[in-house]
Amino acid sequence: VQLVESGGGLVQPGGSLRLSCTASGITFRWYAMSWYRQTPGKERELVAGITRSGDSTNYPDSVKGRFTISRDNAKATVYLQMNSLKPEDTAVYYCNAKGALIDYWGQGTQVTVSS
């Protein structure tokens, strides 16, 4: 099983990035998908989640209205569109596939918001 994130990088405050996570080795449509982020010394926090069919999403207040999660089951890919980025969004972003018995994680992609 592999979850491969891409799309991270350096962006100025107020800018946008789109992260992608492509899965292999799992039946993608069976898994709810989420994006988490983590900074040094802090716990990993959920930033977006989407159901298996994509008909429902959830976000914490810290990113609501700025981040949008979506998925393409035919491409086994989940996306995170991040707009109006702030310095406090700087973190390593991880993709998560949540199954009935086991979760899978990607290796993470660094997002740095700085002028």
Accessible surface in RSA format (square Angstrom, percent):
REM  Atomic radii and reference values for relative SASA: ProtOr
REM  Chains: A
REM  Algorithm: Lee & Richards
REM  Probe-radius: 1.40
REM  Slices: 20
REM RES _ NUM      All-atoms   Total-Side   Main-Chain    Non-polar    All polar
REM                ABS   REL    ABS   REL    ABS   REL    ABS   REL    ABS   REL
RES VAL A   1    91.84  60.4  25.48  23.1  66.36 159.9  26.84  23.3  65.00 176.3
RES GLN A   2   114.42  64.0 110.40  80.7   4.03   9.6  30.91  65.8  83.51  63.3
RES LEU A   3     8.53   4.8   0.39   0.3   8.14  20.5   0.39   0.3   8.14  21.9
RES VAL A   4    74.05  48.7  71.07  64.3   2.98   7.2  71.07  61.7   2.98   8.1
RES GLU A   5     8.28   4.8   0.00   0.0   8.28  19.7   0.00   0.0   8.28   6.8
RES SER A   6    60.33  51.0  55.53  74.1   4.80  11.1  40.65  86.6  19.68  27.6
RES GLY A   7    37.37  46.1   0.00   N/A  37.37  46.1  24.10  66.1  13.26  29.7
RES GLY A   8    29.66  36.6   0.00   N/A  29.66  36.6   2.45   6.7  27.21  60.9
RES GLY A   9    30.15  37.2   0.00   N/A  30.15  37.2  29.97  82.3   0.18   0.4
RES LEU A  10   132.17  73.6  99.96  71.5  32.21  81.0  99.96  70.2  32.21  86.7
RES VAL A  11    22.33  14.7  17.37  15.7   4.96  11.9  22.33  19.4   0.00   0.0
RES GLN A  12   122.97  68.8 121.65  88.9   1.31   3.1  33.02  70.3  89.94  68.2
RES PRO A  13    60.71  44.2  39.35  35.9  21.36  77.6  39.81  32.9  20.90 129.9
RES GLY A  14    55.56  68.5   0.00   N/A  55.56  68.5  29.43  80.8  26.12  58.5
RES GLY A  15    21.18  26.1   0.00   N/A  21.18  26.1  20.42  56.0   0.77   1.7
RES SER A  16    58.21  49.2  38.26  51.1  19.95  46.0  22.19  47.3  36.01  50.5
RES LEU A  17    34.51  19.2  29.59  21.2   4.93  12.4  34.51  24.2   0.00   0.0
RES ARG A  18   132.80  55.8 116.75  59.5  16.05  38.2  28.39  38.8 104.41  63.3
RES LEU A  19     0.00   0.0   0.00   0.0   0.00   0.0   0.00   0.0   0.00   0.0
RES SER A  20    23.15  19.6  23.15  30.9   0.00   0.0  11.14  23.7  12.01  16.8
RES CYS A  21     0.08   0.1   0.08   0.1   0.00   0.0   0.00   0.0   0.08   0.1
RES THR A  22    64.59  45.9  62.31  63.2   2.28   5.4  44.75  60.1  19.84  30.0
RES ALA A  23     7.36   6.8   0.28   0.4   7.08  16.1   0.35   0.5   7.00  18.6
RES SER A  24    59.33  50.1  53.80  71.8   5.54  12.8  46.84  99.7  12.49  17.5
RES GLY A  25    67.70  83.5   0.00   N/A  67.70  83.5  34.58  94.9  33.12  74.2
RES ILE A  26    31.74  18.1   2.98   2.2  28.76  69.3  12.29   8.9  19.45  52.8
RES THR A  27    46.93  33.4  36.69  37.2  10.24  24.4  14.97  20.1  31.96  48.3
RES PHE A  28     9.17   4.6   5.21   3.2   3.96  10.3   5.21   3.2   3.96  11.3
RES ARG A  29   143.57  60.3 135.96  69.3   7.61  18.1  42.61  58.2 100.96  61.2
RES TRP A  30   157.73  63.3 148.30  71.8   9.43  22.1 134.18  71.5  23.55  38.2
RES TYR A  31    29.46  13.8  29.46  16.8   0.00   0.0   4.40   3.3  25.06  30.9
RES ALA A  32    33.59  30.9  32.82  50.6   0.77   1.8  32.82  46.2   0.77   2.1
RES MET A  33     0.35   0.2   0.00   0.0   0.35   0.8   0.00   0.0   0.35   0.5
RES SER A  34    12.83  10.8  12.83  17.1   0.00   0.0   0.03   0.1  12.79  17.9
RES TRP A  35     0.00   0.0   0.00   0.0   0.00   0.0   0.00   0.0   0.00   0.0
RES TYR A  36    41.63  19.4  41.63  23.7   0.00   0.0  16.65  12.5  24.97  30.8
RES ARG A  37    16.58   7.0  16.42   8.4   0.17   0.4   2.74   3.7  13.85   8.4
RES GLN A  38    56.34  31.5  51.84  37.9   4.49  10.7  11.50  24.5  44.83  34.0
RES THR A  39    39.70  28.2  37.03  37.5   2.66   6.3  34.71  46.6   4.98   7.5
RES PRO A  40   136.88  99.8 106.56  97.1  30.32 110.2 118.72  98.0  18.16 112.9
RES GLY A  41    91.63 113.0   0.00   N/A  91.63 113.0  45.08 123.7  46.55 104.2
RES LYS A  42   144.84  70.7 132.87  81.5  11.97  28.5  83.22  74.9  61.62  65.6
RES GLU A  43   157.26  90.3 140.75 106.5  16.50  39.3  59.26 114.6  98.00  80.0
RES ARG A  44    85.29  35.8  62.88  32.1  22.41  53.4  20.25  27.7  65.04  39.4
RES GLU A  45    76.14  43.7  71.73  54.3   4.40  10.5  32.25  62.4  43.89  35.8
RES LEU A  46    59.06  32.9  50.30  36.0   8.76  22.0  50.30  35.3   8.76  23.6
RES VAL A  47     0.00   0.0   0.00   0.0   0.00   0.0   0.00   0.0   0.00   0.0
RES ALA A  48     0.00   0.0   0.00   0.0   0.00   0.0   0.00   0.0   0.00   0.0
RES GLY A  49     3.39   4.2   0.00   N/A   3.39   4.2   3.39   9.3   0.00   0.0
RES ILE A  50    10.46   6.0   4.78   3.6   5.68  13.7   7.49   5.4   2.96   8.0
RES THR A  51    53.33  37.9  51.74  52.4   1.60   3.8  53.19  71.4   0.15   0.2
RES ARG A  52   139.48  58.6 136.41  69.5   3.07   7.3  21.81  29.8 117.66  71.3
RES SER A  53    83.44  70.5  49.33  65.8  34.11  78.6  50.67 107.9  32.77  45.9
RES GLY A  54    29.56  36.5   0.00   N/A  29.56  36.5   6.96  19.1  22.60  50.6
RES ASP A  55   119.31  83.6  79.05  78.7  40.26  95.2  42.75 100.6  76.56  76.4
RES SER A  56    58.17  49.2  51.47  68.7   6.70  15.4  25.49  54.3  32.68  45.8
RES THR A  57    58.95  41.9  33.35  33.8  25.59  61.0  14.45  19.4  44.50  67.3
RES ASN A  58    77.09  53.2  72.47  70.0   4.62  11.1  38.46  92.6  38.63  37.3
RES TYR A  59    43.50  20.3  28.31  16.1  15.19  39.5  25.54  19.2  17.96  22.1
RES PRO A  60    41.95  30.6  29.24  26.7  12.71  46.2  41.03  33.9   0.92   5.7
RES ASP A  61   125.15  87.7 101.59 101.1  23.56  55.7  38.60  90.8  86.55  86.3
RES SER A  62    59.76  50.5  37.34  49.8  22.43  51.7  49.34 105.1  10.42  14.6
RES VAL A  63     0.15   0.1   0.00   0.0   0.15   0.4   0.15   0.1   0.00   0.0
RES LYS A  64   121.13  59.1 102.29  62.8  18.84  44.9  61.21  55.1  59.91  63.8
RES GLY A  65    82.31 101.5   0.00   N/A  82.31 101.5  43.43 119.2  38.88  87.1
RES ARG A  66    31.15  13.1  27.29  13.9   3.86   9.2  25.53  34.9   5.62   3.4
RES PHE A  67     4.55   2.3   0.00   0.0   4.55  11.8   0.00   0.0   4.55  13.0
RES THR A  68    74.91  53.3  73.70  74.7   1.21   2.9  45.93  61.7  28.98  43.8
RES ILE A  69     4.89   2.8   0.00   0.0   4.89  11.8   0.00   0.0   4.89  13.3
RES SER A  70    49.88  42.2  48.81  65.1   1.08   2.5  34.75  74.0  15.14  21.2
RES ARG A  71    32.55  13.7   4.76   2.4  27.79  66.2   5.32   7.3  27.22  16.5
RES ASP A  72    44.80  31.4  40.48  40.3   4.32  10.2  14.31  33.7  30.49  30.4
RES ASN A  73    57.07  39.4  37.51  36.3  19.55  47.1  20.64  49.7  36.42  35.2
RES ALA A  74   104.35  95.9  56.45  87.1  47.90 109.0  68.99  97.2  35.36  93.7
RES LYS A  75   134.12  65.4 118.28  72.6  15.84  37.7  72.74  65.5  61.38  65.4
RES ALA A  76    23.40  21.5  23.40  36.1   0.00   0.0  23.40  33.0   0.00   0.0
RES THR A  77     8.98   6.4   8.98   9.1   0.00   0.0   3.62   4.9   5.35   8.1
RES VAL A  78     0.00   0.0   0.00   0.0   0.00   0.0   0.00   0.0   0.00   0.0
RES TYR A  79    32.48  15.2  32.48  18.5   0.00   0.0  17.80  13.4  14.69  18.1
RES LEU A  80     0.00   0.0   0.00   0.0   0.00   0.0   0.00   0.0   0.00   0.0
RES GLN A  81    56.66  31.7  56.54  41.3   0.12   0.3  27.90  59.4  28.76  21.8
RES MET A  82     0.00   0.0   0.00   0.0   0.00   0.0   0.00   0.0   0.00   0.0
RES ASN A  83    58.48  40.3  58.48  56.5   0.00   0.0  15.40  37.1  43.08  41.6
RES SER A  84    59.10  49.9  54.42  72.6   4.67  10.8  19.39  41.3  39.70  55.6
RES LEU A  85     2.41   1.3   0.00   0.0   2.41   6.1   0.00   0.0   2.41   6.5
RES LYS A  86    86.23  42.1  85.55  52.5   0.68   1.6  39.78  35.8  46.45  49.5
RES PRO A  87    74.07  54.0  67.10  61.2   6.97  25.3  67.61  55.8   6.46  40.1
RES GLU A  88   122.83  70.5  97.14  73.5  25.68  61.2  62.41 120.7  60.42  49.3
RES ASP A  89     0.64   0.4   0.64   0.6   0.00   0.0   0.00   0.0   0.64   0.6
RES THR A  90    40.58  28.9  38.05  38.6   2.53   6.0  35.93  48.3   4.65   7.0
RES ALA A  91     3.89   3.6   0.47   0.7   3.42   7.8   3.89   5.5   0.00   0.0
RES VAL A  92    42.11  27.7  41.91  37.9   0.20   0.5  41.91  36.4   0.20   0.5
RES TYR A  93     0.00   0.0   0.00   0.0   0.00   0.0   0.00   0.0   0.00   0.0
RES TYR A  94    35.10  16.4  35.10  20.0   0.00   0.0   7.94   6.0  27.16  33.5
RES CYS A  95     0.00   0.0   0.00   0.0   0.00   0.0   0.00   0.0   0.00   0.0
RES ASN A  96     0.61   0.4   0.61   0.6   0.00   0.0   0.00   0.0   0.61   0.6
RES ALA A  97     0.00   0.0   0.00   0.0   0.00   0.0   0.00   0.0   0.00   0.0
RES LYS A  98    97.94  47.8  92.33  56.6   5.62  13.4  63.14  56.8  34.80  37.1
RES GLY A  99    18.17  22.4   0.00   N/A  18.17  22.4   8.22  22.6   9.95  22.3
RES ALA A 100   110.37 101.5  59.06  91.1  51.31 116.7  72.06 101.5  38.31 101.5
RES LEU A 101   176.71  98.4 138.31  98.9  38.40  96.5 143.80 101.0  32.92  88.6
RES ILE A 102    92.61  52.7  85.45  63.7   7.16  17.3  91.82  66.1   0.79   2.2
RES ASP A 103    51.52  36.1  34.54  34.4  16.97  40.1  13.52  31.8  37.99  37.9
RES TYR A 104    52.67  24.6  50.19  28.6   2.48   6.4  29.10  21.9  23.57  29.1
RES TRP A 105   103.78  41.6  76.04  36.8  27.74  65.1  59.68  31.8  44.10  71.5
RES GLY A 106     9.27  11.4   0.00   N/A   9.27  11.4   1.98   5.4   7.29  16.3
RES GLN A 107   115.20  64.4  83.35  60.9  31.85  75.8  72.29 153.9  42.91  32.5
RES GLY A 108    12.62  15.6   0.00   N/A  12.62  15.6   0.47   1.3  12.15  27.2
RES THR A 109    19.65  14.0  14.22  14.4   5.43  12.9   7.63  10.2  12.02  18.2
RES GLN A 110    86.77  48.5  77.93  57.0   8.84  21.1  50.07 106.6  36.70  27.8
RES VAL A 111     0.00   0.0   0.00   0.0   0.00   0.0   0.00   0.0   0.00   0.0
RES THR A 112    43.01  30.6  43.01  43.6   0.00   0.0  31.17  41.9  11.84  17.9
RES VAL A 113     4.65   3.1   0.00   0.0   4.65  11.2   0.00   0.0   4.65  12.6
RES SER A 114    55.61  47.0  48.48  64.7   7.13  16.4  20.36  43.4  35.25  49.4
RES SER A 115   125.98 106.5  66.22  88.4  59.76 137.7  47.35 100.8  78.63 110.2
END  Absolute sums over single chains surface
CHAIN  1 A     6157.5       4636.3       1521.2       3307.1       2850.3
END  Absolute sums over all chains
TOTAL          6157.5       4636.3       1521.2       3307.1       2850.3
